[in-house]
């Protein structure tokens, strides 16, 4: 498998660029919402104590699309590392 774009067909390059554009648009449209969701999940940490990690994993697993779930998960990790 080559990662050099020069070795890929125009169709493959266009598909890659379209995917990057889709992901960027998803990120732009959902960044603020993902931060709000992550803050909500992080806010439950003191209430749920030792079961919080498992609960957060369950909550994030229910989010769609998977790319959005990853955004929320990264933000929860960031918030957790600040404490």
KAJOSUL-V684734 format. One line per field, one symbol per residue. phi: phi as a letter, one per 40 degrees, with the letter a starting at -180 (. if undefined). burial: + if it has 24 or more other ideal C-beta (glycine too) atoms within 12 Angstrom, else -. A space follows every 10 residues. Layout:
phi->???
burial->???
This chain:
phi->.bbccccbcd cccccccccc cccccccccb dccccccccc ccccdcccfc ccdcccdccc cccbcdccdc cccccccccc ccc
burial->---------- ---------- ---------+ ---+--++-- ++-------- -----+--++ --+----++- +++-++--+- ---
